[in-house]
Amino acid sequence: MENAVNQAEQGEQPVTESQEPQARKPQHPRNGHAARIVVVGGGVAGLEVATALGKLKSESIDTVTLVDSDSAHVWKPMLHTIAAGTRDLAQQQTTYLAQATDADFAYQPGEMCGLDREAREILLAPIYAPDGRELVAGRRLAYDKLVIAVGSGANDFGTPGVHEHCFMIDSRRKADAFNQEIRLRMVRCMTSGEQLQVAIVGGGATGVELAAELVQLAESATAYGALGEAAKFRIVLIEAGSRLLPSFPEEISEATRVRLQALGVSVIVGGRVSRATEQGFELANGELVPASLRVWAAGVKAPEFLMQLGLQTTRSNQLLVNDEMQTSDPDIYALGDCASYTLPGKQEALPPTAQVAHQQARYLIETLPHVLERPGAKPVGFAYRDFGALVSLAHYDAYGSLGKFGLFNGGVIRGRMAMLSHIMLYRSHQARLYGFWRGGLLWLIDLMNARLRPSIRLD
């Protein structure tokens, strides 16, 4: 598993040939008519593309339709705060129907399960009620240009027991489900006096940030009288590699480890998990890490149905794309975590981060209208700028590594500067969805709620 985790973090070689996807000649949308654009996936990339193209509307674009199995969007780097309950889900989510009305695109609920490339239609799975009733039959949706941005989830690498005994927090629903469960366990602790043990597998940004948010949750819960003594809340973070945050500079990795341990988090590095059970995690050396709540936040893997579309993919199910974000079918684009693109001269694909997803979305927003207006013209290829990376330890601390371009030449920031930079990433995303003024008002409302409402979710 350790080797698999390292592959996931360092980028993968494709299952198919490593050359750039071979594109067939693109067809002009419906013999000169305006194009029907379908965007599958309402994450960072998908929702930004649907919002921008919906507002744009031109002679070359007929309709823009967003397809997602969920009803609302949450900025993925914030899911750990939803899981811990240190942020209110209702305040931070963007409902697709409301956004579709504001940005003039259509929203279709549903999960993509297949693709008919000859008919230019995507296949949507039936929608069922929680009691098993079929609410909506399986259906087809026609497109002229298709944008796949379905994101990714955690990768269990075939580890026994993970799906049966672990929570994952890689979607809005999963993060909310974990939060509901941890609040139930806190009630039990408050009445029985037993210890709440949480173990997190994965020392990347998600696992590290979740551990810090859970510390904040424990402190706030104690202040509200929900736990009694803070010692009754035990958090363990397990990383298979030799250090936390392997994609960050070693200076940040070590500072993060020291800070988490100072906050009371038990950090285990070099701890390869061999099995998950009801009692906790079994390590390869035979040690058992006891935990009543188990979270799997290791690895990255795109949805498996992408392997069945007849397009070139990697071992982690990502769609291979060229410098125009096209898959092996030039009428189908892929963005964000579900896409694999390797910059010229590089050996590893771009990492599955919100930064990459946003830049790819911005590229397609600027490029696709010109492609539709001038069929056959080749646009300038995608150019990526590494602005560095940030990790936030709740309200305790934050660290950032600066990118290496222009006036920047690497370096590290921490404390208030890193915290503000982390906040601005989210507020910039909100501004792209809602506009500058409405995004600013949402920020103001969040600041007011932080003063007026409980610091954690208590309902």
Sequence and secondary structure as in RCSB ss.txt:
>XXXX:A:sequence
MENAVNQAEQGEQPVTESQEPQARKPQHPRNGHAARIVVVGGGVAGLEVATALGKLKSESIDTVTLVDSDSAHVW
KPMLHTIAAGTRDLAQQQTTYLAQATDADFAYQPGEMCGLDREAREILLAPIYAPDGRELVAGRRLAYDKLVIAV
GSGANDFGTPGVHEHCFMIDSRRKADAFNQEIRLRMVRCMTSGEQLQVAIVGGGATGVELAAELVQLAESATAYG
ALGEAAKFRIVLIEAGSRLLPSFPEEISEATRVRLQALGVSVIVGGRVSRATEQGFELANGELVPASLRVWAAGV
KAPEFLMQLGLQTTRSNQLLVNDEMQTSDPDIYALGDCASYTLPGKQEALPPTAQVAHQQARYLIETLPHVLERP
GAKPVGFAYRDFGALVSLAHYDAYGSLGKFGLFNGGVIRGRMAMLSHIMLYRSHQARLYGFWRGGLLWLIDLMNA
RLRPSIRLD
>XXXX:A:secstr
 HHHHHHHHH   BSS SS         GGGGS EEEEEE  SHHHHHHHHHHHHH  TTEEEEEEEESSSEE  
GGGHHHHHHTSS HHHH EEHHHHHHHHT EEEE  EEEEETTTTEEEE  EE TTS EEE  EEEE SEEEE  
  B   TT TTHHHH B  SSHHHHHHHHHHHHHHHHHHHHH   EEEEEE  SHHHHHHHHHHHHHHHHHHHTT
SSSSGGGEEEEEEESSSSSSTTS HHHHHHHHHHHHHTT EEEES  EEEE SSEEEETTS EEE SEEEE    
B  GGGGGSSS BBTTS EE  TTSB SSTTEEE GGGEE   TT SS   S HHHHHHHHHHHHHHHHHHHHST
T           EEEEEETTTEEEEEE  STT    EEETHHHHHHHHHHHHHHHHHHH HHHHHHHHHHHHHHH
HHS SS   
